[in-house]
Amino acid sequence: MKELNYKKIGERLIKLRKYMGLIQEQVAEILSIDKDVVLGIEAGKRKIDLNELSNFSKLYSISIDELIKEKNIINSKDVAFISNELSEKDKKEIISLIEYKNILKLQNKNE
């Protein structure tokens, strides 16, 4: 079996997180893990276990297989399509997280 490319997985997770308008602290809070865990996984310096892969795939509505594949398969069209498969409750939660992030961004800009 081929060894996982943790750096590529981390890069995909960063792209998805940024596309969703989330910061690492928010991802850590949603997944109930430490921010340093998110940081290490995204940097490709920490191996990600199956449970963590599952949690990230659920958060970003993407399959585990898509997260670990070698080729770069994540683009805005894919994520937009995936978002159509989310429940209304999940869409509202994601929108509220993005709005919250934007409020924080404005507050930091005004300080």
Protein Blocks (a to p, Z undefined) as FASTA:
>chain_A
ZZddfklmmmmmmmmmmmnopafklmmmmnopafklmmmmmnopaccdfklmmmmmmmno
pafklmmpmbdcbdfklmmmmmmmpcfklmmmmmmmmmmmmmmmmmmmmZZ
